[in-house]
């Protein structure tokens, strides 16, 4: 018999947990729980900055989820701490290795990064690309170079979730699609209160595994939380087998 695993991934740009709503941690944690996530790729995380009260946000979120594990990748120093992206995961997932990919700034305003976590059955990456086309293209190329060298013979699927800051059909998304498969819908994800564009996605390099999408959506409403005020982005939810 072929062993199958079901995995639910949520991608969420959480806007340092206080874009609109002071109770950001509760709201985001409620949303992630309601979507049934096993693992989460998060963007716009403060670590111990003056801006957000000296809290290591990824750690605080992981605790809020109930002793989840996490891996943080700082992109730049910021106001006494750092700012970056991360991955959080249920405590039963065993980590093989973690890494951070520093992405080229090109003509962007701030450095960008990728958090990489390899588990027993899959690899999960979280990123947040720059705002200019040149920086996005350079960053996609850097991600691809890293994957080609580090995971050339990888037999595990590699998932890449993030805020890519570019729309479907744009050059960076088309470049990604040459070696990655887009698993999530190109429906609107930003801004959360009146979404009019898609800039958040989850991709996979299957690593020889057969990936079946059981469910994929960018929800605009949930039962337990107001997504319009939880963050300025909507979450992306994906269940694969």
N, C-alpha and C positions, 0 to 999 in steps of 0.2 A: 504493500500500500504506500502511496505517496503521502508524505507528511504535509499537512496544510496548517498554516497559522493565520489567524485573523488579527489584523492590526488596525487600530484607529488612531490617526494622526490629526492633530489640529495645528494649523498655522495661525499665529495671532500677533499682529503688531499692537502692543498694549499701550504705547504712548506714555512710557514711564508711569503707568498706572494712575495718572492723575490729569489727563487731558481735560476732562469735564467733571469728573466725579471723585470726591475725596476717598470714597470707599472702593477704590480701584481693585485692591486685592480680592475682596469678597466677590465683587461683580465678575471679575475675570475667572476666578476659581469656580464660581457657580456655573458660568457659561461652559467652561472646559469640562466640568463634571457632567452637565446636562448633555453635552455632545458625546459623552462616553469615551473621552480620549484615554489612550494608553501612554502616549507620548505627545509632547508639544514642542513646536519650534516658535520661539518668542523673539520679537524685535523691539528695539527702543527700551533697553533696560538700563537704569541707573545702578551704579554700585557705589554706595557710601558717599554720595555727593551732597553738597549743601542744598542743592535745588530740591531734593526729595528727602530731606531729614536724616541723611547719613545712613539710610537703610541699604543693606545688600539685597536689592529687590528680587533677584532670581531665587535666592535662598529663602526669603520671606514667602514668596509665592509657593515654592516647593513645600515649605512647612504647612502653609495654608491648605495644600492639597492632601496633607497627611503623610509626612515623612517621605515625600518623593525625592528621588535623586535629581541632580542637576549638573550642568556644565556651562560655565560662562566664558565668553570670548570678548574681552574688552577691545573696542575699536580705537578709543582715544581717551586720554586723561580728561576729566571734566570736573570743574568746581570742587576740588578736594577729593575726588574719587575717579570714577571711570564711567564710560557709556559704551554700550555694545549690544550683543545678541546672545541668545542662549538656547539650551535644550533642557526640558524637564521630562522625567519619565517615572513610571510606577516603580516602587521599590524592588519589585521582583525581577526587574530587568538587569541582567549581569553585563557590566561594562568591560569590554576587552581593551579599548584604548580611547583616549580623547586627544583632540588636536585643535589648533586654531590656525586658520589661513588668513594672513594679512593680505588684503586686496590693494591693488594699486589705486592711488587717488586720481591719477591722470589729471583732468582739469576740474575735479570735484572740489567741494569746499571742505569736506571732512573725510578722514580715513574710514574705511569700511573693512569688515571682517566676516569670517564664517566660523561658526562653532561646529565641530565634528565630533560625533560620538559613535563608536563602533560597538554594537551589541553582538550577542551570540548569533543572531539570525539576520541582522540587517545593520545598515549604517544610516545614521540620521544627521542631516546638516541643516543649520539655520543661517540665513543671511539677510542682509538689508543693503540693496545696491544704492549707488549714488544717484544724483538727480540729472546729470548731463548724459547725453547719448554716448560720448567718448568714454566717460568713466564707466558707464554700464557695460559697454563692449569690452573694455580692458579688464573689467572685473569678471565678466563671464569667461573670458579667455583664461584668466588666472585660475578660476575654479576648475575649468576643464583640464588645464595643465596639471593641476594638483591631482585630480581624480585619475587622469591617464597614468601618472607616475606612481601614485601611492596605491591605487586600487585597480591596476591594470588587469590582474588575474583574479579579481574578487568574484567569488561565486555567490555573494550575498547581494540582495538589492540595496541600492544607495538611494535614499530619499532626500530631496532638497526642497525645503520649505522656506518661503521668505516674502518680504515686501520688496519687489523688484523695481518698483517705481517706474514701470513702463507698461504700456497697454498691449493687449493681444495684437499680433501682427507686426509689432515693432521689431526693429533689427535685433535687439538683444534677445527677445523671446524666440525669434526665428533661429538665431544662432544656437540657443539652448536646445531647440527642438531637433537639431541635427544629431545630437547624441543622447538627449534626455527625452523621455516621454511625459507629456503633460497629463496628469491624472485628474485634475480638478477643473470645474467649469469656468469658462471665461465670462461669467456673469459679474455684475458690479460688486466691488468690495470696499469702495472709498468714495466720499467720506460717509461715515456710518449713519449720520442723521438724514442724509439725502443722497444715497450713493449713485454715482453716474459713470464710474469707470472701474475696470478691473486692473489692479496692480499687485494682487496677492495670489500666489500659486503654490502648488506642490508638484514637483517633478520626480521621476524615478529613472535610474539606470538599472535595468532589471537583474543584471549579473547572472543571466542564464536561468533565472527563476521565472515561472509563469505568474504574472501578476493579474489578478482579477479585481476590478473595482466593484465593490458591493454597494457602496453609496458614496456620493461626492456632492457637496453643496457649499454655498456661501450663504448661510442663513441671515435673514434680515431681522427676524424676531425669534426669541426663545421664551419659554415659560417662566424661567426663574430669574431673568435679568433683562434689563433694558439695554440692548446692544447699541442703541443710538448714543448712550451716555457712558457706557463702559470704556470705550476707547474711540478714537476717530477712524479706526478701521473696523470692518467686520471680520469675524473669524472665518477660516476656511476649514471645513471638516471632510475627512476622507477615511473611508474604511476599505481596506484591501484584503484579499485572501492570497 
